[in-house]
Amino acid sequence: MSLPPLGYGVATASYQVEGSTHADGRGPSIWDVFAARPGTVADGSDGSTACDSYRRWEEDLDLVRDLGVGSYRFSVAWPRVQPAGRGPANAPGLDHYDRMVDGMLARGLRPLPTLYHWDLPQALEEDGGWLARGTAERFAEYASLVAERLGDRVEVWATLNEPWCSAFLGYAAGVHAPGRREGTRAFAAAHHLLLAHALGAQAVRAASSSADVGIVLNLAPARPEEGADPDAVAYVDAVQNGLWLEPLVHGRLAAPVAAHYDGVVADGDLEAVRGSAAWIGVNYYTPFRIAPARGAAGAVGQDTAAYPGAPAFSFAPRGPVTAMGWEVDASGLEEVLLDTARRAPGVPLRVTENGAAYADDVRAPDGSVDDQDRIAYYRDHLAAVERARAAGAPVLDYVAWTLLDNFEWAEGYRKTFGLVEVEPGTQDRRPKASYAWYAEHVRAAAG
């Protein structure tokens, strides 16, 4: 299979960068409410200011343009478009993204919008959130409003970002918004998220017949360590990977977790989900090493409570690790791309997030961050993408996470993934060494 040259991009997410959470009629999201609860965010912060990108979006688009990449992946904040998650569009909210899309096109950038990057309108959470089937139906209505406005200029769409996090960190482990610990009821949230994707994809295509609609998943290899329970390894793999890919590709539930869906799946649901993703986005940061139970939870994103119903196990990352405690292993990206290509034959893939948090405590003489550790991470992972492509994985794009240091969810502002440093208080942007490195890599790849 002959692939076009790899496309390059960079990504952000609305709640992590926009700020202005009360501006222009925006309603509260589950992350506004969650972050206001003491103890939920490590540094006690929230996204009310973030990177002030709602007002500084033109400056940020200039930074993207100057990287030389071809695309900018951003997310639309549902509470800006529908403050209560239903009803007519809030005009100022849609106007903002309309201006952003025009700004991208004027700078030669392809817009890659994600319709849902975790900021569910709080009013819908009060109606049951993702545990309620109606939320999937509301999502389709919202998707239609956005696509009707932007669909004449946007070709490639993502419905959801990392629904695993929404379902299992939000409704099982409780470490992400809305902070609920519902055990295996989180599988209902997972199903409703997939249904939302399918209904949302239908809505986008109805508004724009040329729309290329996919979904973004945080997939990872589940690697057994010595003494690991094979059933635990299979269960983690099912929750992380198969739970999403089996319905999307084959219209069936992943066998290790199928029993948790009793009474949740309605007639026609799985058929609607099957084939609904024209492409699959792969967000990769680290492999998951499955070991015998030790009784201690891992870092956020590697918390055994996020796998309700699993046989006892623990995570055992090996060094070196990032500031998040996540093992650095680029071979895992190659592995997951090839595995996804096998599980979803014929479906194009995009690496929609890849990056690393580091301490950023080394400075160049001019005061900028000299993040050689992040450069090494990117170099190794980009090489892994090329190996996967050479071995037959149909990878179209590589999108770096992230443009700016920002609100890193439950970690607050303590963990920095950005190619650009954001000065607290002044909001001044200062590109790091990794920004210059990535820009040079993109230029070199273009010949």
Helices and strands as residue ranges (DSSP letters): E 7-11, H 14-17, G 23-25, H 30-35, H 53-67, E 71-75, H 78-81, H 91-106, E 110-116, H 122-126, G 129-131, H 133-150, E 156-161, H 163-164, I 165-169, H 170-171, G 183-185, H 186-207, E 212-217, E 222-224, H 230-237, I 238-242, H 243-245, I 246-250, G 255-261, H 269-273, E 279-283, E 288-291, G 304-306, E 314-315, H 331-343, E 349-353, H 372-390, E 395-401, G 409-411, E 420-422, E 429-431, H 433-446
